[in-house]
Amino acid sequence: MKAWAKRVVLFGVDGAGTFFEQTPTPNMDRIFQNGAVSRRTLTEIPTISAECWGSMLHGVDCRRHGLTNWVTGKKPYPVDSPYPSVFRVIRERCPDAELASFCDWNNVNFGIIEDGLGVYKYHAKDYDLLQPAIEYINNHDFTLMYFHFDSVDHEGHAHGYGTPEHLAMISKNDEYIGKIVEAIEKRGWLEDTMIIVEADHGGTPPDANGRGSHGGDSEAEKYVCFYAAGGGVQHAELHDMLVRDTAPAILHALGLEIPHTWNSRVPGGLFADMPENLPRPEGLPLERKEPQPKPETGRFWERFSTLKPALYLPFESFNALPEGTEQQGKLYLVDGVRGHGMRFDDGSLSAPCPAADECFSLTGWVKLNAVESRMPIMGVHCPENPASWLYVVATEEDHLVLTVRTLDAEKTRNMEIGLPPQRDGVWMFLAVSFDAESGTTGFSLNFEPFLRQQLPGKQLFLSGQYPRLFLGRDDVQGPGQQFPGVLDDVCLYRGVLSDEDMARLKAYYMD
Ligand SMILES: [Zn+2]
């Protein structure tokens, strides 16, 4: 195969979506004036960083590579995966190639690009990557160089995507790109180096709290721009491009074959020998299916009014979160049991519980993307009165733990429920019911009759104190694990739930 380019540089601008087009980018305008562009490149859904960068670098959809923000922070990508990164493919074919990755978000270096390939990995805030990267260029005739810039996404989360702050940071990133390309130009490499700028995802306009997010499938979240020039790239407008087509584009530029396991293609029109889009190959199939509850049949709140729901979180939009809700870190709206759910890889939520007196219950759908010890799923406690609380955590390999501490008890009490054999990536329905009169707590998984246990104390909270519901975070037992999963339809009730109520909930959701 013909090698069009000697080198490829891929600039990844996190959270820039298609917003490059709305702000001055004089350096990119100059670099790509005779290049190729795709302004409606579809990224992965959920539109979350690890899913999208994973697909861009591994040439497959996110269900195949299985990368999430949580996973990429926890473990290196397996070196024997059938879905290798573009770095691994180059290394296997070109043992002497010099490869480098300069990342602001170190999850790419740690969890997306495999270890042991001799890739030079550097991690710093994006503006602090420039000098070391320029030194690297001055001393190495590299084959592939990847950059991850994160500050655009930070501005998007803090102010909303498409806001002046977000756009100004894209222009700032354009300066970074200009400086790096200048160093390549000084080496006399501009002609035979393919330069790419691309985003992993976009994001939403400011919500009621003035913050932006991503994870969902709105136009502003799921479309990104892809720009390429140099190294044989033609002056062209590309069509029907997916983010995962970036990896084949890089290999094709270097004259390397595309792995048959990938389900991506070289964008038609990018190179002279590939003028049209060919059908995207199926790649190595994925064998997995997830049971899905039936679609919504009538409004939850109205259907279950007799159970006295006091707080209902269907997670359909950030704007719909109840007043007094506090967000920490980054939260994402992703596919839920119905409509959207909320993913907690990088953040948590707390909401006021309206008048949870002596009796109350809590239900919610949970999808665990991994099972580790002490992952806080949901809990209730009074921030002013840390003496009593209730928490559900996922723990060890095979069970969930509910931990309760009542006002007059010295010690905590645990209840355990076994997890089903297939637990990763499967929706499960959790229910907890606290009955102050009989002094029992009930715990149920997947609509099974409640497992009930006598508690040493009579009441959980002092009356008159307003507890808060905590999701994805455990403030009582100290900061620890993240909860790498999705919650949907979380509901807090003012009464005790019976086994009959569980059957009604099951009929509503499942049958
Ligand atoms: Zn991102």
Residues whose N, C-alpha, C, O or C-beta is under 5 A from the ligand:
A	BS01	ZN	D14 G15 I48 S49 D153 D200
